[in-house]
Amino acid sequence: MAEEQAVGCARPTGGLVGQPNQTPEEQPPHPPKEEKKMIQVGKPAPDFVSPAYHKGKFTSVKLSDYLGKWVVLCFYPGDFTFV
Amino acid sequence: MGVEVLSVSVDSMYVHKMWNDHELSHMVEGGIPFAMLSDGGGKLGAAYGVYDEDAGVENRGRFIIDPDGAIQGYEVLTPPVGRNVGETLRQIQAFQLVRESKGGEATPSGWKPGKMTLKPGPDLVGKVWEVWQPHLARD
């Protein structure tokens, strides 16, 4: 029976169907993560290429194509969410 | 103001189209005028420090990027609280003014178009109180 819970993406439990879930301790340790670069004001923004929907067309957007213009880059949790 | 807006979520381009066609076009005449980017997997969001790996979605990050590609300001909110567009516009106007003055002017707390700016320099050191008072920070 599925219980109601906060919406998120599908993700594996780490175990197999019908077998008890593996706890993270039983899994091989993850390799150390690459240290994340912090965003700093006054410093260049990370460049990217991304698929996009723009006025009826599927297109590709590259941030560095916008050099020479002011850009507001807005992230949000998801389409059809409420706020 | 000459500002390009780009929005980003982990949804696919197809869902962006559906959201635009079936909901947003009822709020914005003609539909969303800017590009809606698709960041499945959250790599782009991770590069900006706004991707929540546990939830698998982006937080509400907003970055103001100047014509040289430098980030001038940002704000990040957790999902349930929406942003204040007016404050974003005010900040862009302030950054544009500073840039046009080539750093000759600065905008004090609470500045908005029409309010006085300050001209930093040796003559202003210790004398801000003579030209600017805290009540000017409020509307």
Backbone of each chain as ProteinMPNN parsed JSONL, in Angstrom:
{"seq_chain_A": "MAEEQAVGCARPTGGLVGQPNQTPEEQPPHPPKEEKKMIQVGKPAPDFVSPAYHKGKFTSVKLSDYLGKWVVLCFYPGDFTFV", "coords_chain_A": {"N_chain_A": [[0.853, -1.208, 0.0], [0.686, 2.067, -0.996], [1.935, 4.816, 0.72], [0.967, 8.163, 1.555], [3.192, 10.72, 0.747], [5.798, 13.233, 0.77], [6.33, 14.738, -2.402], [8.723, 13.589, -4.681], [11.581, 12.636, -6.663], [11.712, 9.418, -8.314], [13.648, 6.897, -6.801], [16.15, 4.388, -6.332], [15.984, 1.822, -3.776], [18.208, 0.548, -3.076], [18.151, -2.111, -2.52], [16.884, -5.416, -3.535], [13.788, -6.498, -5.082], [11.597, -7.994, -2.822], [13.582, -8.679, -1.129], [15.175, -7.825, 1.963], [15.73, -4.345, 2.523], [18.854, -2.964, 1.761], [20.936, -1.439, 4.068], [22.515, 1.778, 4.142], [24.997, 1.402, 5.34], [25.796, -1.135, 4.666], [26.475, -0.964, 2.074], [29.085, -0.492, -0.364], [31.452, 2.021, 0.473], [30.88, 5.347, -0.682], [32.816, 6.924, -3.243], [34.929, 9.684, -2.37], [33.294, 12.796, -2.634], [33.582, 15.134, -5.293], [34.83, 18.261, -4.534], [32.522, 20.835, -4.074], [32.22, 23.747, -6.041], [31.783, 26.934, -4.768], [29.228, 29.314, -5.352], [29.982, 32.646, -6.075], [29.409, 36.055, -5.55], [30.113, 38.593, -7.933], [31.859, 37.086, -9.315], [32.508, 35.017, -12.267], [29.651, 33.362, -13.723], [28.712, 29.882, -13.639], [28.924, 28.273, -16.736], [26.586, 26.808, -19.097], [24.865, 24.4, -21.159], [21.597, 23.798, -22.189], [18.632, 21.874, -22.781], [15.566, 23.329, -23.908], [12.234, 24.713, -23.7], [10.731, 27.04, -25.719], [8.525, 29.429, -26.513], [6.768, 27.722, -28.085], [8.599, 26.139, -29.372], [11.101, 23.53, -29.344], [14.282, 23.886, -28.107], [17.737, 24.894, -27.666], [19.668, 26.196, -25.061], [22.386, 28.249, -24.372], [24.3, 29.58, -21.856], [26.49, 31.327, -22.215], [25.958, 32.469, -24.657], [24.495, 34.635, -24.036], [26.105, 36.647, -23.23], [26.83, 40.089, -22.811], [24.317, 40.826, -22.283], [21.936, 41.453, -19.645], [20.975, 38.921, -17.403], [18.444, 37.077, -15.815], [18.395, 34.288, -13.954], [16.338, 31.748, -13.062], [15.602, 29.264, -10.817], [13.266, 26.657, -10.015], [11.074, 24.471, -8.11], [9.279, 22.749, -9.557], [7.252, 22.159, -12.507], [3.757, 22.818, -12.573], [3.633, 22.913, -9.851], [2.746, 24.873, -6.978], [3.414, 27.418, -6.05]], "CA_chain_A": [[0.0, 0.0, 0.0], [1.508, 3.275, -1.054], [1.524, 5.832, 1.673], [1.124, 9.51, 1.022], [4.426, 11.332, 1.232], [6.23, 14.386, -0.012], [6.644, 14.34, -3.768], [10.118, 13.725, -5.082], [11.862, 11.778, -7.799], [11.893, 8.005, -8.037], [15.04, 6.548, -6.543], [16.259, 2.999, -5.872], [16.201, 1.658, -2.334], [19.5, -0.085, -2.873], [17.935, -3.544, -2.376], [16.117, -6.061, -4.599], [12.397, -6.757, -4.742], [11.408, -9.185, -2.007], [14.689, -8.827, -0.178], [15.23, -6.665, 2.864], [16.522, -3.225, 2.005], [20.21, -2.79, 2.276], [21.145, -0.142, 4.697], [23.678, 2.432, 3.535], [26.254, 0.911, 5.936], [26.202, -2.367, 4.008], [26.938, -0.684, 0.714], [30.464, 0.004, -0.388], [31.471, 3.471, 0.689], [30.95, 6.172, -1.901], [34.083, 7.65, -3.389], [34.769, 11.052, -1.876], [32.711, 13.668, -3.651], [34.377, 16.261, -5.758], [34.44, 19.42, -3.746], [31.678, 21.727, -4.87], [32.642, 25.14, -6.12], [30.726, 27.803, -4.278], [28.871, 30.493, -6.14], [30.424, 33.874, -5.415], [29.022, 37.254, -6.281], [31.236, 39.3, -8.541], [32.663, 36.115, -10.062], [31.763, 34.507, -13.434], [28.643, 32.333, -13.496], [28.972, 28.615, -14.337], [28.264, 28.214, -18.052], [25.86, 25.553, -19.317], [23.975, 24.23, -22.313], [20.433, 23.093, -21.661], [17.452, 21.827, -23.63], [14.575, 24.292, -23.421], [10.999, 24.982, -24.445], [10.657, 28.487, -25.855], [7.493, 29.926, -27.43], [6.269, 26.728, -29.037], [9.672, 25.356, -30.02], [12.131, 22.889, -28.537], [15.498, 24.563, -28.506], [18.872, 24.696, -26.771], [20.097, 27.485, -24.521], [23.739, 28.289, -23.82], [24.375, 30.832, -21.093], [27.492, 32.272, -22.737], [25.38, 33.195, -25.786], [23.824, 35.823, -23.503], [27.089, 37.674, -22.85], [26.41, 41.382, -23.355], [22.963, 41.112, -21.799], [21.605, 41.09, -18.273], [20.206, 37.679, -17.353], [17.935, 36.569, -14.533], [18.294, 32.827, -14.03], [15.434, 31.38, -11.962], [15.306, 27.85, -10.594], [12.05, 26.421, -9.219], [10.992, 23.025, -7.851], [8.664, 21.914, -10.577], [6.068, 22.579, -13.227], [2.471, 22.455, -11.962], [3.575, 23.114, -8.411], [1.703, 25.856, -6.724], [3.89, 28.752, -5.692]], "C_chain_A": [[0.88, 1.245, 0.0], [1.025, 4.271, -0.014], [1.787, 7.207, 1.075], [2.4, 10.124, 1.594], [4.812, 12.493, 0.33], [6.678, 13.916, -1.394], [8.126, 14.54, -4.04], [10.342, 12.844, -6.292], [11.928, 10.329, -7.35], [13.357, 7.742, -7.76], [15.108, 5.131, -5.982], [16.485, 2.931, -4.368], [17.575, 1.104, -2.055], [19.38, -1.589, -2.71], [17.186, -4.1, -3.576], [14.703, -6.307, -4.121], [12.318, -8.034, -3.922], [12.526, -9.432, -1.022], [14.708, -7.62, 0.748], [16.127, -5.577, 2.274], [17.911, -3.239, 2.607], [20.286, -1.444, 2.958], [22.404, 0.471, 4.094], [24.998, 1.88, 4.069], [26.767, -0.328, 5.2], [26.742, -2.133, 2.593], [28.399, -0.252, 0.739], [30.469, 1.521, -0.215], [31.578, 4.231, -0.642], [32.332, 6.788, -2.024], [33.892, 9.085, -2.906], [34.277, 11.97, -2.993], [33.684, 14.771, -4.037], [33.916, 17.502, -4.992], [33.66, 20.405, -4.62], [32.255, 23.133, -4.864], [31.488, 26.001, -5.651], [30.489, 28.94, -5.265], [29.325, 31.73, -5.37], [29.974, 35.074, -6.221], [30.26, 37.987, -6.768], [32.122, 38.391, -9.379], [31.824, 35.535, -11.221], [30.798, 33.381, -13.053], [29.072, 31.044, -14.196], [28.219, 28.592, -15.671], [27.546, 26.867, -18.191], [25.178, 25.582, -20.675], [22.803, 23.403, -21.82], [19.334, 23.023, -22.713], [16.38, 22.746, -23.052], [13.328, 24.274, -24.295], [10.839, 26.487, -24.508], [9.655, 28.859, -26.943], [7.141, 28.911, -28.522], [7.333, 25.875, -29.684], [10.561, 24.682, -28.982], [13.472, 23.399, -29.032], [16.616, 24.255, -27.506], [19.357, 26.073, -26.336], [21.499, 27.351, -23.947], [23.919, 29.631, -23.126], [25.354, 31.818, -21.725], [27.024, 32.976, -24.015], [24.728, 34.505, -25.339], [24.812, 36.879, -23.015], [26.719, 38.978, -23.546], [25.012, 41.766, -22.923], [22.87, 40.802, -20.311], [20.725, 39.851, -18.311], [19.702, 37.452, -15.93], [17.671, 35.082, -14.709], [17.502, 32.361, -12.814], [15.211, 29.88, -11.916], [14.019, 27.738, -9.786], [11.822, 24.914, -9.13], [10.324, 22.22, -8.96], [7.477, 22.552, -11.254], [4.829, 22.086, -12.48], [2.541, 22.418, -10.435], [2.941, 24.473, -8.203], [2.18, 27.27, -6.505], [4.666, 29.342, -6.864]], "O_chain_A": [[1.708, 1.44, 0.889], [-0.174, 4.526, 0.103], [2.668, 7.401, 0.237], [2.645, 10.046, 2.798], [4.226, 12.7, -0.733], [7.306, 12.868, -1.548], [8.704, 15.559, -3.661], [9.382, 12.353, -6.887], [12.164, 10.035, -6.178], [14.223, 8.313, -8.423], [14.219, 4.718, -5.236], [17.077, 3.824, -3.762], [18.062, 1.178, -0.927], [20.391, -2.29, -2.755], [16.884, -3.371, -4.521], [14.434, -6.326, -2.92], [12.91, -9.048, -4.291], [12.42, -10.311, -0.166], [14.304, -6.523, 0.36], [17.134, -5.855, 1.623], [18.102, -3.492, 3.797], [19.759, -0.445, 2.469], [23.265, -0.25, 3.589], [26.004, 1.879, 3.36], [27.972, -0.561, 5.106], [27.382, -3.005, 2.005], [28.885, 0.285, 1.735], [29.579, 2.212, -0.71], [32.264, 3.813, -1.574], [32.95, 7.137, -1.019], [32.798, 9.636, -3.026], [34.763, 11.932, -4.123], [34.477, 15.26, -3.233], [32.717, 17.733, -4.84], [34.069, 20.755, -5.727], [32.713, 23.639, -3.84], [30.35, 25.821, -6.085], [31.407, 29.446, -5.91], [29.086, 31.848, -4.168], [30.139, 35.106, -7.441], [31.303, 38.0, -6.114], [33.025, 38.86, -10.071], [30.594, 35.555, -11.172], [31.088, 32.561, -12.182], [29.726, 31.1, -15.238], [27.018, 28.86, -15.718], [27.865, 25.909, -17.487], [24.948, 26.642, -21.257], [22.992, 22.415, -21.11], [19.115, 23.983, -23.453], [16.301, 22.92, -21.836], [13.363, 23.878, -25.46], [10.813, 27.151, -23.472], [9.894, 28.638, -28.13], [7.208, 29.207, -29.715], [7.017, 24.978, -30.465], [10.75, 25.198, -27.881], [13.764, 23.351, -30.227], [16.438, 23.437, -26.603], [19.445, 26.997, -27.144], [21.771, 26.461, -23.141], [23.716, 30.686, -23.727], [25.08, 33.018, -21.767], [27.623, 33.972, -24.421], [24.445, 35.377, -26.16], [24.406, 37.894, -22.449], [26.342, 38.981, -24.718], [24.565, 42.888, -23.162], [23.632, 39.99, -19.786], [19.833, 39.742, -19.152], [20.446, 37.616, -14.963], [16.831, 34.675, -15.512], [17.932, 32.549, -11.676], [14.69, 29.293, -12.864], [13.71, 28.609, -8.973], [12.314, 24.16, -9.97], [10.767, 21.114, -9.268], [6.778, 23.377, -10.667], [4.868, 21.043, -11.827], [1.608, 21.941, -9.789], [2.628, 25.159, -9.177], [1.439, 28.223, -6.746], [5.158, 30.466, -6.775]]}, "seq_chain_B": "MGVEVLSVSVDSMYVHKMWNDHELSHMVEGGIPFAMLSDGGGKLGAAYGVYDEDAGVENRGRFIIDPDGAIQGYEVLTPPVGRNVGETLRQIQAFQLVRESKGGEATPSGWKPGKMTLKPGPDLVGKVWEVWQPHLARD", "coords_chain_B": {"N_chain_B": [[14.424, 47.585, -19.585], [16.003, 45.649, -20.559], [16.486, 42.855, -19.989], [17.131, 39.408, -19.973], [15.218, 36.568, -19.27], [15.604, 33.378, -17.848], [14.185, 30.321, -17.066], [14.42, 27.461, -14.904], [13.849, 24.054, -14.305], [13.612, 20.623, -13.124], [11.932, 19.384, -14.813], [10.849, 17.914, -17.958], [11.178, 19.155, -21.374], [8.795, 18.658, -22.573], [6.918, 18.572, -20.573], [7.171, 21.2, -19.741], [6.045, 22.447, -21.949], [3.385, 21.528, -21.769], [2.665, 22.628, -19.303], [2.876, 25.333, -19.845], [0.951, 25.558, -21.909], [-1.44, 24.647, -20.752], [-1.813, 25.808, -18.272], [-0.171, 28.144, -17.536], [-0.54, 29.86, -19.69], [-3.036, 30.77, -19.223], [-2.632, 32.63, -17.349], [-0.73, 34.374, -18.225], [-0.834, 36.405, -20.924], [-0.584, 35.116, -24.15], [1.232, 33.287, -23.376], [4.279, 31.937, -21.847], [6.983, 34.092, -22.263], [9.714, 33.639, -22.202], [12.62, 31.403, -22.324], [12.193, 28.108, -21.148], [14.037, 26.094, -19.256], [15.287, 22.727, -19.179], [16.343, 20.622, -16.719], [16.902, 17.855, -16.158], [17.989, 15.538, -13.784], [19.467, 17.407, -12.5], [22.015, 18.603, -12.82], [22.698, 21.144, -13.676], [21.484, 22.741, -11.752], [22.95, 21.819, -9.568], [25.439, 22.881, -10.12], [24.987, 25.482, -9.515], [24.437, 25.326, -6.907], [21.844, 24.888, -5.977], [20.406, 22.588, -6.223], [18.493, 20.115, -4.727], [19.459, 17.198, -3.601], [18.242, 15.163, -2.115], [15.479, 15.556, -2.357], [15.304, 15.673, -5.064], [14.742, 17.877, -6.615], [14.926, 21.363, -7.713], [15.774, 24.071, -5.575], [14.323, 27.35, -4.924], [16.155, 29.25, -6.572], [17.575, 32.348, -7.508], [19.376, 34.182, -9.777], [21.22, 37.027, -10.582], [22.769, 38.011, -13.43], [25.382, 39.738, -14.903], [26.23, 41.728, -17.925], [28.841, 40.905, -18.45], [28.858, 38.34, -17.678], [29.135, 37.854, -15.014], [28.043, 36.939, -11.764], [25.959, 39.016, -10.032], [24.191, 39.093, -7.932], [22.311, 36.932, -5.733], [19.577, 34.846, -4.647], [18.194, 32.386, -2.597], [15.513, 30.32, -1.96], [13.571, 28.017, 0.008], [11.216, 25.567, -1.283], [8.352, 26.215, -0.484], [7.926, 28.994, -0.309], [7.299, 31.793, -2.233], [8.951, 34.111, -4.5], [9.858, 37.661, -4.453], [9.112, 39.578, -6.984], [9.281, 42.304, -7.444], [11.421, 43.12, -5.828], [13.543, 41.847, -7.06], [13.549, 43.233, -9.506], [14.151, 45.8, -8.566], [16.732, 45.398, -7.593], [18.082, 44.778, -9.987], [17.796, 47.219, -11.342], [19.328, 48.807, -9.676], [21.886, 47.602, -9.899], [22.315, 48.054, -12.6], [22.403, 50.835, -12.681], [24.71, 51.34, -11.149], [26.594, 50.107, -12.755], [26.409, 51.623, -15.112], [27.363, 54.01, -14.178], [29.945, 53.436, -13.976], [30.909, 52.567, -11.547], [31.034, 54.912, -10.161], [28.882, 55.697, -8.711], [26.931, 54.607, -5.906], [24.33, 52.6, -4.481], [22.477, 53.31, -1.716], [21.095, 51.594, 1.222], [17.803, 50.447, 0.76], [17.42, 51.871, -1.55], [15.7, 53.001, -4.435], [14.597, 53.567, -7.85], [14.793, 57.03, -8.473], [15.366, 57.748, -5.913], [18.069, 59.133, -3.904], [21.507, 58.587, -4.808], [24.756, 57.543, -3.65], [28.011, 59.003, -3.889], [30.822, 57.533, -3.77], [33.943, 58.451, -2.329], [36.939, 60.252, -1.36], [35.958, 62.602, -0.133], [33.576, 61.881, 0.975], [33.983, 60.259, 3.066], [33.179, 59.408, 6.312], [31.22, 61.272, 6.239], [28.776, 60.524, 5.427], [26.493, 60.682, 6.984], [25.774, 63.31, 6.766], [24.509, 63.57, 4.368], [22.813, 61.437, 4.076], [20.251, 59.64, 5.707], [18.92, 57.16, 8.0], [16.095, 56.987, 7.705], [15.661, 57.253, 5.051], [16.005, 54.776, 4.017], [13.669, 53.517, 4.189], [10.43, 53.076, 2.663]], "CA_chain_B": [[15.551, 47.177, -18.731], [16.878, 44.81, -21.369], [16.896, 41.684, -19.208], [16.659, 38.107, -20.457], [14.868, 35.657, -18.184], [15.66, 31.94, -18.12], [13.714, 29.546, -15.919], [14.987, 26.112, -14.892], [13.418, 23.024, -13.358], [14.033, 19.291, -13.564], [10.918, 18.841, -15.726], [11.247, 17.819, -19.367], [10.65, 20.182, -22.276], [7.412, 18.307, -22.919], [6.09, 19.022, -19.447], [7.172, 22.668, -19.827], [5.057, 22.831, -22.977], [2.052, 21.281, -21.227], [2.395, 23.591, -18.229], [2.628, 26.61, -20.513], [-0.272, 25.548, -22.701], [-2.656, 24.329, -20.005], [-2.009, 26.611, -17.066], [0.445, 29.47, -17.499], [-1.097, 30.736, -20.734], [-4.246, 31.376, -18.669], [-2.212, 33.702, -16.437], [0.11, 35.307, -18.984], [-1.372, 36.411, -22.28], [0.385, 34.701, -25.158], [2.118, 32.25, -22.825], [5.557, 32.36, -21.26], [7.799, 34.653, -23.344], [11.141, 33.304, -22.094], [12.967, 29.992, -22.463], [12.028, 27.278, -19.945], [15.099, 25.1, -19.406], [15.04, 21.415, -18.6], [17.557, 20.192, -16.027], [16.717, 16.509, -15.62], [19.216, 15.088, -13.13], [19.891, 18.478, -11.6], [23.44, 18.983, -12.926], [22.799, 22.605, -13.771], [21.175, 23.248, -10.409], [24.055, 21.501, -8.662], [26.526, 23.827, -10.4], [24.627, 26.744, -8.875], [24.222, 25.09, -5.478], [20.423, 24.972, -5.622], [19.738, 21.299, -6.433], [18.304, 19.327, -3.505], [19.626, 15.795, -4.018], [17.306, 14.285, -1.407], [14.136, 15.718, -2.917], [15.39, 15.538, -6.512], [14.236, 19.086, -7.289], [15.692, 22.587, -7.479], [15.214, 25.107, -4.712], [14.029, 28.574, -5.666], [17.346, 30.091, -6.685], [17.466, 33.424, -8.51], [20.714, 34.739, -9.981], [21.313, 38.175, -11.496], [24.054, 37.869, -14.123], [25.61, 40.982, -15.658], [26.625, 41.49, -19.323], [30.143, 40.231, -18.516], [28.698, 36.958, -17.23], [29.415, 37.74, -13.576], [26.871, 36.933, -10.882], [25.973, 40.194, -9.158], [23.41, 38.835, -6.722], [21.447, 35.771, -5.798], [18.692, 34.58, -3.518], [17.723, 31.007, -2.674], [14.434, 30.043, -1.009], [13.025, 26.661, -0.039], [10.078, 25.564, -2.196], [6.996, 26.726, -0.227], [7.794, 30.455, -0.288], [7.568, 32.422, -3.526], [9.868, 35.256, -4.451], [9.304, 38.992, -4.651], [9.617, 40.038, -8.284], [9.609, 43.729, -7.326], [12.752, 43.26, -5.246], [14.498, 41.477, -8.115], [13.622, 44.353, -10.454], [14.856, 46.896, -7.895], [18.169, 45.08, -7.563], [18.628, 44.914, -11.343], [17.899, 48.657, -11.621], [20.471, 49.319, -8.904], [23.133, 47.11, -10.516], [22.483, 48.729, -13.894], [22.836, 52.211, -12.413], [26.11, 51.298, -10.705], [27.422, 49.759, -13.918], [26.448, 52.762, -16.033], [28.203, 55.073, -13.594], [31.289, 52.835, -13.897], [31.313, 52.49, -10.151], [31.069, 56.255, -9.566], [27.75, 55.839, -7.795], [26.512, 53.418, -5.167], [22.949, 52.765, -4.035], [22.371, 52.972, -0.292], [20.014, 50.713, 1.664], [16.441, 50.874, 0.441], [17.368, 52.679, -2.773], [14.933, 52.606, -5.613], [14.728, 54.64, -8.835], [14.298, 58.318, -8.022], [16.014, 58.091, -4.643], [19.456, 59.584, -4.065], [22.613, 57.636, -4.74], [25.942, 58.107, -3.004], [29.197, 59.02, -4.755], [31.941, 57.217, -2.871], [35.205, 59.144, -2.607], [37.576, 60.759, -0.132], [35.178, 63.661, 0.515], [32.368, 61.339, 1.612], [34.353, 59.407, 4.2], [32.748, 59.968, 7.601], [30.238, 62.356, 6.027], [27.523, 60.0, 4.876], [25.381, 61.154, 7.822], [25.367, 64.661, 6.367], [23.676, 63.534, 3.15], [21.889, 60.291, 4.057], [19.783, 59.234, 7.036], [18.256, 55.845, 7.928], [14.678, 57.003, 7.275], [15.637, 57.16, 3.587], [16.032, 53.36, 3.649], [12.293, 52.999, 4.165], [9.597, 53.684, 1.608]], "C_chain_B": [[16.515, 46.277, -19.498], [17.389, 43.599, -20.617], [16.298, 40.417, -19.813], [16.372, 37.213, -19.254], [15.016, 34.226, -18.676], [15.135, 31.226, -16.881], [14.22, 28.115, -16.045], [14.25, 25.234, -13.883], [13.849, 21.673, -13.914], [13.023, 18.679, -14.541], [11.42, 18.82, -17.169], [10.656, 18.977, -20.167], [9.178, 19.933, -22.579], [6.458, 18.752, -21.81], [6.044, 20.55, -19.425], [6.105, 23.128, -20.819], [3.639, 22.658, -22.433], [1.68, 22.298, -20.157], [2.09, 24.968, -18.834], [1.249, 26.62, -21.164], [-1.526, 25.444, -21.832], [-2.854, 25.147, -18.746], [-1.465, 28.031, -17.224], [-0.133, 30.413, -18.545], [-2.433, 31.334, -20.302], [-3.913, 32.51, -17.711], [-1.441, 34.785, -17.185], [-0.355, 35.26, -20.433], [-0.277, 36.046, -23.289], [1.356, 33.647, -24.657], [3.436, 32.824, -22.343], [6.501, 32.842, -22.371], [9.267, 34.224, -23.321], [11.363, 31.798, -22.207], [12.83, 29.286, -21.122], [12.989, 26.1, -20.089], [14.779, 23.812, -18.646], [16.338, 20.854, -18.03], [17.337, 18.832, -15.356], [18.023, 15.987, -15.04], [19.857, 16.155, -12.269], [21.333, 18.934, -11.709], [23.617, 20.494, -12.946], [22.548, 23.235, -12.397], [22.306, 22.993, -9.425], [25.208, 22.484, -8.859], [26.269, 25.177, -9.736], [24.292, 26.555, -7.392], [22.766, 25.12, -5.049], [19.693, 23.641, -5.783], [19.681, 20.534, -5.115], [18.339, 17.849, -3.886], [18.612, 14.882, -3.36], [15.921, 14.355, -2.025], [14.143, 15.542, -4.433], [14.828, 16.722, -7.268], [15.142, 20.276, -6.974], [14.992, 23.429, -6.405], [14.993, 26.37, -5.533], [15.23, 29.51, -5.665], [17.152, 31.127, -7.78], [18.797, 34.163, -8.583], [20.647, 35.902, -10.967], [22.718, 38.152, -12.099], [24.244, 39.082, -15.029], [26.121, 40.685, -17.074], [28.011, 40.87, -19.496], [30.064, 38.776, -18.066], [28.991, 36.76, -15.752], [28.106, 37.768, -12.793], [26.952, 38.142, -9.954], [25.187, 39.965, -7.88], [22.638, 37.558, -6.871], [20.627, 35.646, -4.529], [18.223, 33.148, -3.681], [16.694, 30.778, -1.576], [14.051, 28.58, -1.097], [11.679, 26.713, -0.77], [8.776, 26.268, -1.765], [6.83, 28.235, -0.287], [8.212, 31.052, -1.633], [8.408, 33.677, -3.378], [9.11, 36.567, -4.583], [9.906, 39.574, -5.933], [10.038, 41.501, -8.216], [11.015, 43.942, -6.782], [13.833, 42.872, -6.266], [14.663, 42.632, -9.103], [14.402, 45.525, -9.849], [16.364, 46.638, -7.883], [18.795, 45.229, -8.948], [18.8, 46.394, -11.684], [19.106, 49.246, -10.898], [21.799, 48.874, -9.532], [23.382, 47.799, -11.861], [22.968, 50.161, -13.694], [24.317, 52.248, -12.028], [27.027, 51.034, -11.898], [27.544, 50.931, -14.882], [27.308, 53.889, -15.497], [29.657, 54.621, -13.475], [31.813, 52.842, -12.467], [31.379, 53.834, -9.457], [29.945, 56.473, -8.571], [27.466, 54.516, -7.113], [25.105, 53.669, -4.639], [22.83, 52.358, -2.567], [21.162, 52.076, -0.005], [18.649, 51.298, 1.29], [16.325, 51.724, -0.816], [16.366, 52.101, -3.76], [14.973, 53.776, -6.587], [14.078, 55.926, -8.339], [14.912, 58.732, -6.694], [17.485, 58.425, -4.875], [20.442, 58.417, -4.032], [23.749, 58.308, -3.961], [27.108, 58.037, -3.983], [30.43, 58.803, -3.89], [33.213, 57.951, -3.291], [35.75, 59.712, -1.314], [36.708, 61.779, 0.614], [33.984, 63.122, 1.298], [32.695, 60.52, 2.868], [33.957, 60.095, 5.507], [31.67, 61.022, 7.477], [28.915, 61.852, 5.471], [26.331, 60.555, 5.657], [24.897, 62.548, 7.418], [24.414, 64.649, 5.179], [22.628, 62.423, 3.174], [21.54, 59.9, 5.48], [18.969, 57.954, 6.922], [16.808, 55.892, 7.452], [14.571, 56.893, 5.747], [15.653, 55.699, 3.112], [14.621, 52.797, 3.557], [11.483, 53.73, 3.106], [8.826, 54.891, 2.137]], "O_chain_B": [[17.687, 46.154, -19.142], [18.592, 43.337, -20.604], [15.108, 40.365, -20.124], [17.184, 37.114, -18.334], [14.603, 33.899, -19.789], [15.589, 31.497, -15.769], [14.425, 27.615, -17.151], [14.051, 25.635, -12.736], [14.378, 21.582, -15.021], [13.239, 17.575, -15.042], [12.293, 19.598, -17.551], [9.76, 19.682, -19.704], [8.412, 20.868, -22.811], [5.355, 19.236, -22.066], [5.003, 21.135, -19.126], [5.362, 24.074, -20.559], [2.79, 23.532, -22.611], [0.546, 22.774, -20.099], [1.177, 25.668, -18.396], [0.477, 27.564, -20.996], [-2.547, 26.066, -22.126], [-3.958, 25.18, -18.202], [-2.203, 29.004, -17.067], [-0.211, 31.622, -18.323], [-2.92, 32.282, -20.917], [-4.796, 33.266, -17.304], [-1.492, 35.961, -16.825], [-0.285, 34.22, -21.089], [0.817, 36.611, -23.267], [2.202, 33.164, -25.41], [3.678, 34.028, -22.419], [6.788, 32.098, -23.308], [9.985, 34.418, -24.301], [10.412, 31.017, -22.187], [13.285, 29.786, -20.093], [12.79, 25.221, -20.928], [14.099, 23.82, -17.62], [17.308, 20.639, -18.757], [17.554, 18.676, -14.154], [19.05, 15.989, -15.719], [20.689, 15.858, -11.412], [21.841, 19.584, -10.795], [24.532, 21.049, -12.337], [23.278, 24.118, -11.946], [22.594, 23.821, -8.561], [25.873, 22.875, -7.9], [27.202, 25.92, -9.432], [23.91, 27.505, -6.708], [22.476, 25.352, -3.875], [18.495, 23.559, -5.513], [20.706, 20.331, -4.464], [17.371, 17.316, -4.427], [18.161, 13.919, -3.98], [15.261, 13.33, -2.198], [13.095, 15.287, -5.027], [14.472, 16.596, -8.44], [16.002, 20.21, -6.096], [13.763, 23.481, -6.347], [15.416, 26.457, -6.686], [15.311, 30.439, -4.861], [16.628, 30.821, -8.851], [19.283, 34.699, -7.586], [20.084, 35.773, -12.054], [23.718, 38.257, -11.388], [23.366, 39.41, -15.827], [26.414, 39.534, -17.397], [28.327, 40.361, -20.572], [31.067, 38.062, -18.068], [29.087, 35.625, -15.284], [27.185, 38.519, -13.117], [27.901, 38.277, -9.183], [25.482, 40.576, -6.853], [22.335, 37.131, -7.985], [20.929, 36.243, -3.496], [17.885, 32.732, -4.789], [16.969, 31.014, -0.4], [14.189, 27.963, -2.154], [11.068, 27.778, -0.868], [8.133, 26.879, -2.618], [5.7, 28.722, -0.313], [9.33, 30.842, -2.103], [8.557, 34.227, -2.287], [7.897, 36.59, -4.793], [11.06, 40.003, -5.955], [11.02, 41.902, -8.842], [11.723, 44.845, -7.227], [14.896, 43.489, -6.325], [15.782, 42.968, -9.491], [15.209, 46.162, -10.528], [17.164, 47.541, -8.131], [19.906, 45.744, -9.076], [19.822, 46.787, -12.248], [19.818, 50.086, -11.447], [22.722, 49.676, -9.677], [24.525, 48.09, -12.213], [23.827, 50.646, -14.431], [25.077, 53.082, -12.521], [28.087, 51.645, -12.036], [28.622, 51.21, -15.407], [27.913, 54.638, -16.265], [30.495, 55.343, -12.936], [32.993, 53.089, -12.215], [31.743, 53.902, -8.283], [30.04, 57.329, -7.693], [27.723, 53.446, -7.664], [24.728, 54.812, -4.381], [23.055, 51.199, -2.218], [20.325, 51.837, -0.875], [18.389, 52.485, 1.484], [15.25, 52.242, -1.117], [16.213, 50.887, -3.893], [15.348, 54.881, -6.194], [12.95, 55.911, -7.845], [14.976, 59.92, -6.378], [18.07, 58.057, -5.894], [20.245, 57.418, -3.339], [23.69, 59.5, -3.66], [27.185, 57.125, -4.806], [31.006, 59.747, -3.351], [33.514, 58.052, -4.48], [35.085, 59.655, -0.28], [36.716, 61.82, 1.845], [33.443, 63.803, 2.17], [31.804, 60.14, 3.628], [34.358, 61.229, 5.767], [31.245, 61.605, 8.475], [28.045, 62.637, 5.092], [25.289, 60.861, 5.077], [23.757, 62.922, 7.693], [23.62, 65.57, 4.991], [21.672, 62.45, 2.399], [22.408, 59.833, 6.351], [18.387, 57.683, 5.872], [16.334, 54.928, 6.85], [13.535, 56.496, 5.215], [15.352, 55.416, 1.952], [14.388, 51.756, 2.942], [11.809, 54.849, 2.71], [8.078, 55.522, 1.39]]}, "name": "protein", "num_of_chains": 2, "seq": "MAEEQAVGCARPTGGLVGQPNQTPEEQPPHPPKEEKKMIQVGKPAPDFVSPAYHKGKFTSVKLSDYLGKWVVLCFYPGDFTFVMGVEVLSVSVDSMYVHKMWNDHELSHMVEGGIPFAMLSDGGGKLGAAYGVYDEDAGVENRGRFIIDPDGAIQGYEVLTPPVGRNVGETLRQIQAFQLVRESKGGEATPSGWKPGKMTLKPGPDLVGKVWEVWQPHLARD"}
